[in-house]
Amino acid sequence: MKTIAAADFKARCLALLEQVRKTRQPLVVTRHGKPVAEISPYVDKSSTKDNPLKGSILHQGDLLSPIEVSWDSVKKNA
């Protein structure tokens, strides 16, 4: 997780907030080397309420059909 000193955060606040929005990666603000705040991307609770897993699963072809296995290659790797 990326960290930044409070003074640097103050000077670059708007740009850093935009970076968090674009990258969806949190940012820890430190003071005298100790963490004091975490800036994290906003998550709209109303859109995840109906379907909390929406968008979290990728479909990669047919998941139910049997796969083709060459038993010769299985024996060699064993």
All heavy atoms as a GROMACS GRO file, in nm:
protein
  603
    1MET      N    1   0.084  -0.117   0.000
    1MET     CA    2   0.000   0.000   0.000
    1MET      C    3   0.089   0.124   0.000
    1MET      O    4   0.186   0.131   0.074
    1MET     CB    5  -0.089  -0.003   0.125
    1MET     CG    6  -0.198   0.098   0.122
    1MET     SD    7  -0.316   0.087   0.258
    1MET     CE    8  -0.356  -0.085   0.266
    2LYS      N    9   0.056   0.219  -0.084
    2LYS     CA   10   0.135   0.340  -0.097
    2LYS      C   11   0.114   0.431   0.024
    2LYS      O   12   0.002   0.444   0.074
    2LYS     CB   13   0.096   0.413  -0.225
    2LYS     CG   14   0.178   0.535  -0.253
    2LYS     CD   15   0.140   0.598  -0.385
    2LYS     CE   16   0.220   0.725  -0.406
    2LYS     NZ   17   0.181   0.794  -0.527
    3THR      N   18   0.222   0.494   0.072
    3THR     CA   19   0.212   0.588   0.184
    3THR      C   20   0.264   0.724   0.138
    3THR      O   21   0.346   0.733   0.046
    3THR     CB   22   0.294   0.540   0.305
    3THR    OG1   23   0.431   0.532   0.269
    3THR    CG2   24   0.245   0.406   0.356
    4ILE      N   25   0.217   0.828   0.206
    4ILE     CA   26   0.260   0.964   0.175
    4ILE      C   27   0.255   1.046   0.304
    4ILE      O   28   0.168   1.027   0.388
    4ILE     CB   29   0.173   1.027   0.065
    4ILE    CG1   30   0.233   1.160   0.019
    4ILE    CG2   31   0.030   1.042   0.110
    4ILE    CD1   32   0.175   1.209  -0.112
    5ALA      N   33   0.351   1.136   0.319
    5ALA     CA   34   0.356   1.224   0.436
    5ALA      C   35   0.240   1.324   0.430
    5ALA      O   36   0.196   1.364   0.322
    5ALA     CB   37   0.489   1.298   0.442
    6ALA      N   38   0.190   1.364   0.545
    6ALA     CA   39   0.076   1.455   0.553
    6ALA      C   40   0.102   1.587   0.480
    6ALA      O   41   0.013   1.639   0.412
    6ALA     CB   42   0.039   1.481   0.700
    7ALA      N   43   0.222   1.641   0.492
    7ALA     CA   44   0.255   1.767   0.425
    7ALA      C   45   0.248   1.752   0.273
    7ALA      O   46   0.195   1.839   0.204
    7ALA     CB   47   0.394   1.815   0.467
    8ASP      N   48   0.298   1.639   0.221
    8ASP     CA   49   0.290   1.613   0.077
    8ASP      C   50   0.146   1.591   0.034
    8ASP      O   51   0.105   1.634  -0.074
    8ASP     CB   52   0.374   1.491   0.039
    8ASP     CG   53   0.523   1.516   0.057
    8ASP    OD1   54   0.564   1.634   0.056
    8ASP    OD2   55   0.597   1.417   0.073
    9PHE      N   56   0.068   1.522   0.118
    9PHE     CA   57  -0.073   1.501   0.087
    9PHE      C   58  -0.146   1.634   0.078
    9PHE      O   59  -0.226   1.656  -0.013
    9PHE     CB   60  -0.140   1.411   0.191
    9PHE     CG   61  -0.285   1.389   0.163
    9PHE    CD1   62  -0.326   1.299   0.066
    9PHE    CD2   63  -0.381   1.459   0.234
    9PHE    CE1   64  -0.460   1.280   0.039
    9PHE    CE2   65  -0.516   1.441   0.207
    9PHE     CZ   66  -0.556   1.350   0.110
   10LYS      N   67  -0.116   1.723   0.171
   10LYS     CA   68  -0.181   1.855   0.173
   10LYS      C   69  -0.151   1.931   0.044
   10LYS      O   70  -0.240   1.993  -0.015
   10LYS     CB   71  -0.134   1.935   0.294
   10LYS     CG   72  -0.198   2.070   0.306
   10LYS     CD   73  -0.148   2.142   0.430
   10LYS     CE   74  -0.205   2.282   0.437
   10LYS     NZ   75  -0.154   2.357   0.550
   11ALA      N   76  -0.028   1.925   0.000
   11ALA     CA   77   0.013   1.999  -0.120
   11ALA      C   78  -0.046   1.940  -0.248
   11ALA      O   79  -0.072   2.012  -0.344
   11ALA     CB   80   0.165   2.002  -0.129
   12ARG      N   81  -0.069   1.807  -0.251
   12ARG     CA   82  -0.113   1.740  -0.374
   12ARG      C   83  -0.248   1.670  -0.357
   12ARG      O   84  -0.279   1.574  -0.427
   12ARG     CB   85  -0.009   1.636  -0.412
   12ARG     CG   86   0.128   1.697  -0.438
   12ARG     CD   87   0.237   1.592  -0.464
   12ARG     NE   88   0.190   1.479  -0.540
   12ARG     CZ   89   0.239   1.356  -0.528
   12ARG    NH1   90   0.334   1.331  -0.441
   12ARG    NH2   91   0.193   1.257  -0.600
   13CYS      N   92  -0.329   1.716  -0.264
   13CYS     CA   93  -0.452   1.649  -0.225
   13CYS      C   94  -0.542   1.610  -0.343
   13CYS      O   95  -0.579   1.493  -0.357
   13CYS     CB   96  -0.529   1.737  -0.127
   13CYS     SG   97  -0.686   1.666  -0.075
   14LEU      N   98  -0.579   1.705  -0.427
   14LEU     CA   99  -0.674   1.676  -0.535
   14LEU      C  100  -0.618   1.574  -0.635
   14LEU      O  101  -0.689   1.484  -0.679
   14LEU     CB  102  -0.716   1.804  -0.605
   14LEU     CG  103  -0.795   1.902  -0.518
   14LEU    CD1  104  -0.825   2.029  -0.596
   14LEU    CD2  105  -0.922   1.838  -0.467
   15ALA      N  106  -0.491   1.586  -0.668
   15ALA     CA  107  -0.429   1.491  -0.761
   15ALA      C  108  -0.424   1.351  -0.700
   15ALA      O  109  -0.448   1.251  -0.769
   15ALA     CB  110  -0.290   1.538  -0.799
   16LEU      N  111  -0.394   1.342  -0.571
   16LEU     CA  112  -0.388   1.212  -0.504
   16LEU      C  113  -0.526   1.148  -0.493
   16LEU      O  114  -0.541   1.027  -0.510
   16LEU     CB  115  -0.323   1.226  -0.366
   16LEU     CG  116  -0.174   1.258  -0.369
   16LEU    CD1  117  -0.126   1.299  -0.231
   16LEU    CD2  118  -0.095   1.140  -0.422
   17LEU      N  119  -0.628   1.229  -0.466
   17LEU     CA  120  -0.765   1.176  -0.462
   17LEU      C  121  -0.805   1.121  -0.599
   17LEU      O  122  -0.869   1.015  -0.608
   17LEU     CB  123  -0.862   1.283  -0.416
   17LEU     CG  124  -0.852   1.326  -0.270
   17LEU    CD1  125  -0.948   1.441  -0.241
   17LEU    CD2  126  -0.879   1.210  -0.177
   18GLU      N  127  -0.768   1.190  -0.704
   18GLU     CA  128  -0.797   1.142  -0.839
   18GLU      C  129  -0.723   1.012  -0.868
   18GLU      O  130  -0.777   0.921  -0.930
   18GLU     CB  131  -0.761   1.250  -0.943
   18GLU     CG  132  -0.795   1.212  -1.084
   18GLU     CD  133  -0.943   1.192  -1.109
   18GLU    OE1  134  -1.028   1.234  -1.028
   18GLU    OE2  135  -0.975   1.132  -1.213
   19GLN      N  136  -0.600   1.001  -0.820
   19GLN     CA  137  -0.522   0.878  -0.838
   19GLN      C  138  -0.589   0.761  -0.768
   19GLN      O  139  -0.598   0.651  -0.823
   19GLN     CB  140  -0.381   0.900  -0.784
   19GLN     CG  141  -0.292   0.779  -0.796
   19GLN     CD  142  -0.156   0.801  -0.734
   19GLN    OE1  143  -0.124   0.909  -0.686
   19GLN    NE2  144  -0.075   0.698  -0.734
   20VAL      N  145  -0.637   0.782  -0.646
   20VAL     CA  146  -0.708   0.677  -0.572
   20VAL      C  147  -0.834   0.637  -0.648
   20VAL      O  148  -0.866   0.519  -0.659
   20VAL     CB  149  -0.740   0.722  -0.428
   20VAL    CG1  150  -0.836   0.627  -0.360
   20VAL    CG2  151  -0.613   0.736  -0.346
   21ARG      N  152  -0.906   0.734  -0.703
   21ARG     CA  153  -1.027   0.704  -0.777
   21ARG      C  154  -0.997   0.620  -0.901
   21ARG      O  155  -1.065   0.521  -0.929
   21ARG     CB  156  -1.098   0.832  -0.820
   21ARG     CG  157  -1.233   0.807  -0.890
   21ARG     CD  158  -1.289   0.934  -0.950
   21ARG     NE  159  -1.212   0.981  -1.064
   21ARG     CZ  160  -1.221   0.931  -1.187
   21ARG    NH1  161  -1.302   0.832  -1.213
   21ARG    NH2  162  -1.148   0.982  -1.285
   22LYS      N  163  -0.891   0.655  -0.974
   22LYS     CA  164  -0.858   0.586  -1.098
   22LYS      C  165  -0.800   0.446  -1.073
   22LYS      O  166  -0.836   0.351  -1.140
   22LYS     CB  167  -0.759   0.666  -1.181
   22LYS     CG  168  -0.820   0.784  -1.252
   22LYS     CD  169  -0.716   0.855  -1.336
   22LYS     CE  170  -0.776   0.972  -1.410
   22LYS     NZ  171  -0.675   1.042  -1.490
   23THR      N  172  -0.708   0.434  -0.978
   23THR     CA  173  -0.639   0.307  -0.955
   23THR      C  174  -0.715   0.214  -0.861
   23THR      O  175  -0.685   0.096  -0.857
   23THR     CB  176  -0.499   0.330  -0.896
   23THR    OG1  177  -0.511   0.391  -0.767
   23THR    CG2  178  -0.414   0.416  -0.988
   24ARG      N  179  -0.810   0.268  -0.785
   24ARG     CA  180  -0.886   0.190  -0.686
   24ARG      C  181  -0.795   0.132  -0.578
   24ARG      O  182  -0.830   0.037  -0.509
   24ARG     CB  183  -0.966   0.078  -0.753
   24ARG     CG  184  -1.050   0.117  -0.872
   24ARG     CD  185  -1.163   0.211  -0.845
   24ARG     NE  186  -1.260   0.154  -0.754
   24ARG     CZ  187  -1.347   0.226  -0.686
   24ARG    NH1  188  -1.349   0.356  -0.697
   24ARG    NH2  189  -1.432   0.171  -0.604
   25GLN      N  190  -0.676   0.192  -0.560
   25GLN     CA  191  -0.581   0.148  -0.458
   25GLN      C  192  -0.581   0.248  -0.342
   25GLN      O  193  -0.574   0.369  -0.365
   25GLN     CB  194  -0.440   0.138  -0.516
   25GLN     CG  195  -0.426   0.036  -0.627
   25GLN     CD  196  -0.451  -0.104  -0.578
   25GLN    OE1  197  -0.402  -0.144  -0.474
   25GLN    NE2  198  -0.530  -0.179  -0.655
   26PRO      N  199  -0.588   0.200  -0.217
   26PRO     CA  200  -0.588   0.292  -0.103
   26PRO      C  201  -0.453   0.362  -0.085
   26PRO      O  202  -0.350   0.318  -0.137
   26PRO     CB  203  -0.619   0.203   0.016
   26PRO     CG  204  -0.587   0.066  -0.028
   26PRO     CD  205  -0.599   0.061  -0.177
   27LEU      N  206  -0.456   0.470  -0.010
   27LEU     CA  207  -0.338   0.552   0.017
   27LEU      C  208  -0.334   0.580   0.167
   27LEU      O  209  -0.435   0.621   0.225
   27LEU     CB  210  -0.348   0.684  -0.061
   27LEU     CG  211  -0.242   0.789  -0.038
   27LEU    CD1  212  -0.109   0.741  -0.095
   27LEU    CD2  213  -0.284   0.918  -0.106
   28VAL      N  214  -0.220   0.558   0.230
   28VAL     CA  215  -0.204   0.582   0.374
   28VAL      C  216  -0.130   0.714   0.393
   28VAL      O  217  -0.024   0.735   0.336
   28VAL     CB  218  -0.128   0.467   0.442
   28VAL    CG1  219  -0.100   0.500   0.589
   28VAL    CG2  220  -0.205   0.338   0.430
   29VAL      N  221  -0.188   0.802   0.472
   29VAL     CA  222  -0.127   0.932   0.504
   29VAL      C  223  -0.056   0.916   0.638
   29VAL      O  224  -0.115   0.869   0.736
   29VAL     CB  225  -0.233   1.043   0.510
   29VAL    CG1  226  -0.168   1.177   0.544
   29VAL    CG2  227  -0.311   1.052   0.380
   30THR      N  228   0.072   0.957   0.642
   30THR     CA  229   0.150   0.943   0.765
   30THR      C  230   0.188   1.079   0.821
   30THR      O  231   0.194   1.179   0.749
   30THR     CB  232   0.279   0.863   0.738
   30THR    OG1  233   0.360   0.934   0.644
   30THR    CG2  234   0.249   0.724   0.687
   31ARG      N  235   0.213   1.080   0.949
   31ARG     CA  236   0.263   1.200   1.017
   31ARG      C  237   0.376   1.154   1.107
   31ARG      O  238   0.356   1.068   1.193
   31ARG     CB  239   0.152   1.265   1.097
   31ARG     CG  240   0.193   1.398   1.153
   31ARG     CD  241   0.075   1.477   1.198
   31ARG     NE  242   0.121   1.610   1.232
   31ARG     CZ  243   0.045   1.712   1.248
   31ARG    NH1  244  -0.084   1.697   1.232
   31ARG    NH2  245   0.094   1.828   1.278
   32HIS      N  246   0.492   1.208   1.084
   32HIS     CA  247   0.614   1.169   1.157
   32HIS      C  248   0.639   1.019   1.141
   32HIS      O  249   0.680   0.950   1.235
   32HIS     CB  250   0.605   1.206   1.305
   32HIS     CG  251   0.581   1.351   1.329
   32HIS    ND1  252   0.672   1.449   1.296
   32HIS    CD2  253   0.473   1.417   1.380
   32HIS    CE1  254   0.623   1.567   1.327
   32HIS    NE2  255   0.501   1.551   1.377
   33GLY      N  256   0.608   0.966   1.021
   33GLY     CA  257   0.633   0.827   0.991
   33GLY      C  258   0.529   0.728   1.041
   33GLY      O  259   0.541   0.609   1.019
   34LYS      N  260   0.426   0.778   1.111
   34LYS     CA  261   0.323   0.690   1.166
   34LYS      C  262   0.191   0.711   1.090
   34LYS      O  263   0.152   0.825   1.065
   34LYS     CB  264   0.302   0.716   1.314
   34LYS     CG  265   0.424   0.686   1.397
   34LYS     CD  266   0.400   0.713   1.542
   34LYS     CE  267   0.528   0.684   1.620
   34LYS     NZ  268   0.513   0.715   1.761
   35PRO      N  269   0.123   0.603   1.054
   35PRO     CA  270  -0.003   0.617   0.981
   35PRO      C  271  -0.109   0.688   1.064
   35PRO      O  272  -0.126   0.661   1.182
   35PRO     CB  273  -0.046   0.473   0.954
   35PRO     CG  274   0.064   0.385   0.999
   35PRO     CD  275   0.159   0.465   1.079
   36VAL      N  276  -0.178   0.784   1.000
   36VAL     CA  277  -0.286   0.856   1.069
   36VAL      C  278  -0.419   0.846   0.995
   36VAL      O  279  -0.524   0.864   1.055
   36VAL     CB  280  -0.252   1.005   1.091
   36VAL    CG1  281  -0.137   1.019   1.188
   36VAL    CG2  282  -0.220   1.074   0.961
   37ALA      N  283  -0.416   0.817   0.865
   37ALA     CA  284  -0.540   0.808   0.788
   37ALA      C  285  -0.518   0.719   0.667
   37ALA      O  286  -0.407   0.706   0.616
   37ALA     CB  287  -0.585   0.946   0.743
   38GLU      N  288  -0.628   0.659   0.623
   38GLU     CA  289  -0.625   0.580   0.500
   38GLU      C  290  -0.730   0.636   0.406
   38GLU      O  291  -0.846   0.649   0.442
   38GLU     CB  292  -0.655   0.433   0.529
   38GLU     CG  293  -0.653   0.347   0.405
   38GLU     CD  294  -0.677   0.201   0.434
   38GLU    OE1  295  -0.630   0.152   0.539
   38GLU    OE2  296  -0.744   0.136   0.354
   39ILE      N  297  -0.687   0.671   0.286
   39ILE     CA  298  -0.777   0.721   0.184
   39ILE      C  299  -0.807   0.602   0.092
   39ILE      O  300  -0.716   0.547   0.030
   39ILE     CB  301  -0.713   0.836   0.102
   39ILE    CG1  302  -0.652   0.942   0.192
   39ILE    CG2  303  -0.812   0.892   0.003
   39ILE    CD1  304  -0.750   1.012   0.282
   40SER      N  305  -0.933   0.561   0.087
   40SER     CA  306  -0.969   0.446   0.005
   40SER      C  307  -1.077   0.486  -0.095
   40SER      O  308  -1.150   0.582  -0.075
   40SER     CB  309  -1.017   0.331   0.093
   40SER     OG  310  -1.129   0.371   0.168
   41PRO      N  311  -1.087   0.412  -0.205
   41PRO     CA  312  -1.187   0.445  -0.306
   41PRO      C  313  -1.328   0.426  -0.253
   41PRO      O  314  -1.354   0.338  -0.171
   41PRO     CB  315  -1.158   0.349  -0.420
   41PRO     CG  316  -1.071   0.245  -0.365
   41PRO     CD  317  -1.007   0.297  -0.243
   42TYR      N  318  -1.419   0.509  -0.300
   42TYR     CA  319  -1.559   0.504  -0.259
   42TYR      C  320  -1.626   0.382  -0.323
   42TYR      O  321  -1.607   0.354  -0.440
   42TYR     CB  322  -1.631   0.631  -0.302
   42TYR     CG  323  -1.778   0.629  -0.270
   42TYR    CD1  324  -1.823   0.647  -0.141
   42TYR    CD2  325  -1.871   0.609  -0.371
   42TYR    CE1  326  -1.957   0.646  -0.112
   42TYR    CE2  327  -2.006   0.606  -0.343
   42TYR     CZ  328  -2.049   0.625  -0.213
   42TYR     OH  329  -2.182   0.622  -0.185
   43VAL      N  330  -1.705   0.310  -0.243
   43VAL     CA  331  -1.783   0.197  -0.292
   43VAL      C  332  -1.929   0.230  -0.269
   43VAL      O  333  -1.972   0.251  -0.156
   43VAL     CB  334  -1.745   0.067  -0.217
   43VAL    CG1  335  -1.832  -0.049  -0.265
   43VAL    CG2  336  -1.599   0.036  -0.235
   44ASP      N  337  -2.005   0.236  -0.378
   44ASP     CA  338  -2.147   0.267  -0.370
   44ASP      C  339  -2.220   0.147  -0.312
   44ASP      O  340  -2.233   0.043  -0.378
   44ASP     CB  341  -2.201   0.302  -0.508
   44ASP     CG  342  -2.345   0.350  -0.504
   44ASP    OD1  343  -2.399   0.371  -0.395
   44ASP    OD2  344  -2.403   0.367  -0.614
   45LYS      N  345  -2.267   0.158  -0.190
   45LYS     CA  346  -2.333   0.047  -0.120
   45LYS      C  347  -2.466   0.010  -0.184
   45LYS      O  348  -2.508  -0.103  -0.180
   45LYS     CB  349  -2.355   0.081   0.028
   45LYS     CG  350  -2.230   0.119   0.102
   45LYS     CD  351  -2.142   0.000   0.129
   45LYS     CE  352  -2.033   0.041   0.223
   45LYS     NZ  353  -1.904   0.001   0.192
   46SER      N  354  -2.535   0.107  -0.244
   46SER     CA  355  -2.667   0.078  -0.301
   46SER      C  356  -2.657  -0.015  -0.422
   46SER      O  357  -2.745  -0.097  -0.445
   46SER     CB  358  -2.739   0.206  -0.340
   46SER     OG  359  -2.669   0.273  -0.442
   47SER      N  360  -2.550  -0.006  -0.500
   47SER     CA  361  -2.538  -0.092  -0.618
   47SER      C  362  -2.494  -0.232  -0.581
   47SER      O  363  -2.524  -0.327  -0.651
   47SER     CB  364  -2.440  -0.032  -0.719
   47SER     OG  365  -2.310  -0.032  -0.666
   48THR      N  366  -2.422  -0.251  -0.470
   48THR     CA  367  -2.378  -0.383  -0.430
   48THR      C  368  -2.480  -0.452  -0.340
   48THR      O  369  -2.467  -0.571  -0.315
   48THR     CB  370  -2.243  -0.376  -0.357
   48THR    OG1  371  -2.256  -0.294  -0.242
   48THR    CG2  372  -2.134  -0.322  -0.447
   49LYS      N  373  -2.580  -0.381  -0.294
   49LYS     CA  374  -2.678  -0.439  -0.204
   49LYS      C  375  -2.757  -0.551  -0.270
   49LYS      O  376  -2.777  -0.657  -0.212
   49LYS     CB  377  -2.775  -0.330  -0.156
   49LYS     CG  378  -2.878  -0.377  -0.058
   49LYS     CD  379  -2.968  -0.263  -0.015
   49LYS     CE  380  -3.076  -0.312   0.078
   49LYS     NZ  381  -3.168  -0.206   0.114
   50ASP      N  382  -2.801  -0.531  -0.395
   50ASP     CA  383  -2.881  -0.630  -0.464
   50ASP      C  384  -2.799  -0.750  -0.509
   50ASP      O  385  -2.845  -0.862  -0.507
   50ASP     CB  386  -2.950  -0.567  -0.585
   50ASP     CG  387  -3.048  -0.459  -0.545
   50ASP    OD1  388  -3.100  -0.466  -0.432
   50ASP    OD2  389  -3.072  -0.368  -0.626
   51ASN      N  390  -2.676  -0.726  -0.553
   51ASN     CA  391  -2.591  -0.832  -0.605
   51ASN      C  392  -2.446  -0.803  -0.566
   51ASN      O  393  -2.371  -0.746  -0.644
   51ASN     CB  394  -2.605  -0.842  -0.758
   51ASN     CG  395  -2.540  -0.964  -0.813
   51ASN    OD1  396  -2.479  -1.042  -0.739
   51ASN    ND2  397  -2.550  -0.984  -0.942
   52PRO      N  398  -2.404  -0.846  -0.445
   52PRO     CA  399  -2.272  -0.809  -0.396
   52PRO      C  400  -2.155  -0.866  -0.476
   52PRO      O  401  -2.045  -0.814  -0.471
   52PRO     CB  402  -2.269  -0.861  -0.253
   52PRO     CG  403  -2.375  -0.965  -0.249
   52PRO     CD  404  -2.478  -0.927  -0.350
   53LEU      N  405  -2.177  -0.972  -0.554
   53LEU     CA  406  -2.068  -1.031  -0.632
   53LEU      C  407  -2.067  -0.985  -0.777
   53LEU      O  408  -1.983  -1.029  -0.855
   53LEU     CB  409  -2.078  -1.184  -0.628
   53LEU     CG  410  -2.057  -1.247  -0.491
   53LEU    CD1  411  -2.076  -1.398  -0.500
   53LEU    CD2  412  -1.921  -1.214  -0.437
   54LYS      N  413  -2.156  -0.895  -0.813
   54LYS     CA  414  -2.165  -0.849  -0.952
   54LYS      C  415  -2.031  -0.790  -0.996
   54LYS      O  416  -1.975  -0.704  -0.930
   54LYS     CB  417  -2.274  -0.745  -0.966
   54LYS     CG  418  -2.293  -0.700  -1.109
   54LYS     CD  419  -2.408  -0.604  -1.122
   54LYS     CE  420  -2.428  -0.567  -1.267
   54LYS     NZ  421  -2.542  -0.477  -1.284
   55GLY      N  422  -1.981  -0.841  -1.108
   55GLY     CA  423  -1.856  -0.793  -1.163
   55GLY      C  424  -1.731  -0.856  -1.105
   55GLY      O  425  -1.621  -0.825  -1.145
   56SER      N  426  -1.745  -0.949  -1.010
   56SER     CA  427  -1.628  -1.007  -0.946
   56SER      C  428  -1.589  -1.142  -1.007
   56SER      O  429  -1.486  -1.197  -0.973
   56SER     CB  430  -1.651  -1.025  -0.796
   56SER     OG  431  -1.754  -1.120  -0.774
   57ILE      N  432  -1.670  -1.195  -1.098
   57ILE     CA  433  -1.643  -1.326  -1.157
   57ILE      C  434  -1.628  -1.311  -1.308
   57ILE      O  435  -1.710  -1.248  -1.373
   57ILE     CB  436  -1.757  -1.424  -1.124
   57ILE    CG1  437  -1.769  -1.442  -0.972
   57ILE    CG2  438  -1.734  -1.558  -1.193
   57ILE    CD1  439  -1.887  -1.522  -0.928
   58LEU      N  440  -1.523  -1.370  -1.362
   58LEU     CA  441  -1.500  -1.368  -1.505
   58LEU      C  442  -1.546  -1.499  -1.565
   58LEU      O  443  -1.522  -1.606  -1.510
   58LEU     CB  444  -1.352  -1.348  -1.536
   58LEU     CG  445  -1.289  -1.219  -1.485
   58LEU    CD1  446  -1.139  -1.220  -1.512
   58LEU    CD2  447  -1.354  -1.100  -1.550
   59HIS      N  448  -1.611  -1.494  -1.678
   59HIS     CA  449  -1.656  -1.615  -1.748
   59HIS      C  450  -1.551  -1.653  -1.851
   59HIS      O  451  -1.517  -1.574  -1.937
   59HIS     CB  452  -1.791  -1.589  -1.816
   59HIS     CG  453  -1.838  -1.704  -1.900
   59HIS    ND1  454  -1.869  -1.825  -1.845
   59HIS    CD2  455  -1.857  -1.715  -2.034
   59HIS    CE1  456  -1.907  -1.907  -1.943
   59HIS    NE2  457  -1.900  -1.842  -2.058
   60GLN      N  458  -1.500  -1.773  -1.841
   60GLN     CA  459  -1.395  -1.820  -1.931
   60GLN      C  460  -1.441  -1.944  -2.007
   60GLN      O  461  -1.400  -2.055  -1.978
   60GLN     CB  462  -1.267  -1.852  -1.853
   60GLN     CG  463  -1.202  -1.734  -1.788
   60GLN     CD  464  -1.141  -1.640  -1.889
   60GLN    OE1  465  -1.093  -1.681  -1.994
   60GLN    NE2  466  -1.145  -1.512  -1.861
   61GLY      N  467  -1.530  -1.926  -2.101
   61GLY     CA  468  -1.574  -2.038  -2.184
   61GLY      C  469  -1.672  -2.130  -2.111
   61GLY      O  470  -1.732  -2.094  -2.011
   62ASP      N  471  -1.685  -2.251  -2.161
   62ASP     CA  472  -1.779  -2.350  -2.108
   62ASP      C  473  -1.718  -2.416  -1.985
   62ASP      O  474  -1.619  -2.489  -1.994
   62ASP     CB  475  -1.811  -2.453  -2.215
   62ASP     CG  476  -1.917  -2.552  -2.171
   62ASP    OD1  477  -1.974  -2.535  -2.062
   62ASP    OD2  478  -1.943  -2.646  -2.247
   63LEU      N  479  -1.778  -2.398  -1.870
   63LEU     CA  480  -1.725  -2.452  -1.745
   63LEU      C  481  -1.778  -2.591  -1.713
   63LEU      O  482  -1.730  -2.657  -1.622
   63LEU     CB  483  -1.757  -2.358  -1.629
   63LEU     CG  484  -1.700  -2.218  -1.640
   63LEU    CD1  485  -1.745  -2.132  -1.524
   63LEU    CD2  486  -1.549  -2.221  -1.645
   64LEU      N  487  -1.880  -2.639  -1.786
   64LEU     CA  488  -1.944  -2.765  -1.752
   64LEU      C  489  -1.899  -2.882  -1.839
   64LEU      O  490  -1.910  -2.997  -1.797
   64LEU     CB  491  -2.096  -2.749  -1.761
   64LEU     CG  492  -2.155  -2.643  -1.668
   64LEU    CD1  493  -2.305  -2.631  -1.690
   64LEU    CD2  494  -2.126  -2.676  -1.523
   65SER      N  495  -1.851  -2.856  -1.957
   65SER     CA  496  -1.810  -2.965  -2.046
   65SER      C  497  -1.679  -3.025  -1.997
   65SER      O  498  -1.594  -2.957  -1.940
   65SER     CB  499  -1.790  -2.912  -2.188
   65SER     OG  500  -1.912  -2.865  -2.239
   66PRO      N  501  -1.662  -3.156  -2.021
   66PRO     CA  502  -1.536  -3.220  -1.981
   66PRO      C  503  -1.418  -3.164  -2.060
   66PRO      O  504  -1.434  -3.118  -2.172
   66PRO     CB  505  -1.557  -3.368  -2.012
   66PRO     CG  506  -1.683  -3.378  -2.088
   66PRO     CD  507  -1.756  -3.248  -2.080
   67ILE      N  508  -1.301  -3.167  -2.000
   67ILE     CA  509  -1.182  -3.117  -2.067
   67ILE      C  510  -1.111  -3.232  -2.138
   67ILE      O  511  -1.126  -3.348  -2.102
   67ILE     CB  512  -1.085  -3.049  -1.969
   67ILE    CG1  513  -1.040  -3.146  -1.860
   67ILE    CG2  514  -1.148  -2.926  -1.908
   67ILE    CD1  515  -0.931  -3.094  -1.772
   68GLU      N  516  -1.034  -3.199  -2.239
   68GLU     CA  517  -0.955  -3.298  -2.312
   68GLU      C  518  -0.822  -3.316  -2.240
   68GLU      O  519  -0.750  -3.219  -2.217
   68GLU     CB  520  -0.931  -3.251  -2.455
   68GLU     CG  521  -1.057  -3.237  -2.537
   68GLU     CD  522  -1.120  -3.371  -2.570
   68GLU    OE1  523  -1.046  -3.470  -2.585
   68GLU    OE2  524  -1.244  -3.376  -2.577
   69VAL      N  525  -0.790  -3.439  -2.201
   69VAL     CA  526  -0.664  -3.467  -2.132
   69VAL      C  527  -0.586  -3.570  -2.212
   69VAL      O  528  -0.640  -3.674  -2.250
   69VAL     CB  529  -0.690  -3.522  -1.990
   69VAL    CG1  530  -0.559  -3.558  -1.922
   69VAL    CG2  531  -0.766  -3.422  -1.907
   70SER      N  532  -0.461  -3.541  -2.237
   70SER     CA  533  -0.373  -3.637  -2.302
   70SER      C  534  -0.304  -3.716  -2.191
   70SER      O  535  -0.225  -3.662  -2.114
   70SER     CB  536  -0.270  -3.564  -2.388
   70SER     OG  537  -0.173  -3.655  -2.431
   71TRP      N  538  -0.336  -3.844  -2.182
   71TRP     CA  539  -0.281  -3.924  -2.073
   71TRP      C  540  -0.130  -3.944  -2.087
   71TRP      O  541  -0.061  -3.970  -1.989
   71TRP     CB  542  -0.353  -4.058  -2.065
   71TRP     CG  543  -0.493  -4.038  -2.017
   71TRP    CD1  544  -0.607  -4.046  -2.090
   71TRP    CD2  545  -0.534  -4.003  -1.885
   71TRP    NE1  546  -0.717  -4.018  -2.013
   71TRP    CE2  547  -0.675  -3.991  -1.885
   71TRP    CE3  548  -0.467  -3.979  -1.766
   71TRP    CZ2  549  -0.748  -3.957  -1.772
   71TRP    CZ3  550  -0.540  -3.946  -1.653
   71TRP    CH2  551  -0.678  -3.935  -1.658
   72ASP      N  552  -0.078  -3.930  -2.207
   72ASP     CA  553   0.068  -3.942  -2.226
   72ASP      C  554   0.139  -3.830  -2.152
   72ASP      O  555   0.241  -3.853  -2.087
   72ASP     CB  556   0.104  -3.938  -2.374
   72ASP     CG  557   0.051  -4.061  -2.449
   72ASP    OD1  558   0.039  -4.166  -2.384
   72ASP    OD2  559   0.021  -4.048  -2.568
   73SER      N  560   0.086  -3.709  -2.160
   73SER     CA  561   0.152  -3.597  -2.091
   73SER      C  562   0.135  -3.607  -1.940
   73SER      O  563   0.219  -3.564  -1.864
   73SER     CB  564   0.097  -3.463  -2.141
   73SER     OG  565  -0.041  -3.453  -2.112
   74VAL      N  566   0.027  -3.669  -1.894
   74VAL     CA  567   0.005  -3.687  -1.750
   74VAL      C  568   0.107  -3.785  -1.694
   74VAL      O  569   0.164  -3.764  -1.588
   74VAL     CB  570  -0.140  -3.735  -1.722
   74VAL    CG1  571  -0.158  -3.770  -1.576
   74VAL    CG2  572  -0.240  -3.630  -1.765
   75LYS      N  573   0.134  -3.894  -1.767
   75LYS     CA  574   0.231  -3.994  -1.722
   75LYS      C  575   0.372  -3.937  -1.715
   75LYS      O  576   0.448  -3.967  -1.625
   75LYS     CB  577   0.229  -4.116  -1.815
   75LYS     CG  578   0.103  -4.198  -1.804
   75LYS     CD  579   0.109  -4.315  -1.902
   75LYS     CE  580  -0.022  -4.390  -1.904
   75LYS     NZ  581  -0.020  -4.498  -2.003
   76LYS      N  582   0.408  -3.851  -1.810
   76LYS     CA  583   0.541  -3.793  -1.814
   76LYS      C  584   0.564  -3.697  -1.696
   76LYS      O  585   0.673  -3.689  -1.644
   76LYS     CB  586   0.563  -3.716  -1.944
   76LYS     CG  587   0.573  -3.805  -2.064
   76LYS     CD  588   0.589  -3.724  -2.192
   76LYS     CE  589   0.582  -3.812  -2.314
   76LYS     NZ  590   0.587  -3.734  -2.438
   77ASN      N  591   0.460  -3.624  -1.654
   77ASN     CA  592   0.473  -3.526  -1.545
   77ASN      C  593   0.466  -3.592  -1.408
   77ASN      O  594   0.498  -3.530  -1.308
   77ASN     CB  595   0.367  -3.419  -1.558
   77ASN     CG  596   0.387  -3.331  -1.679
   77ASN    OD1  597   0.500  -3.314  -1.723
   77ASN    ND2  598   0.280  -3.277  -1.731
   78ALA      N  599   0.424  -3.717  -1.400
   78ALA     CA  600   0.404  -3.783  -1.270
   78ALA      C  601   0.532  -3.833  -1.212
   78ALA      O  602   0.636  -3.844  -1.252
   78ALA     CB  603   0.308  -3.899  -1.285
   0.00000   0.00000   0.00000
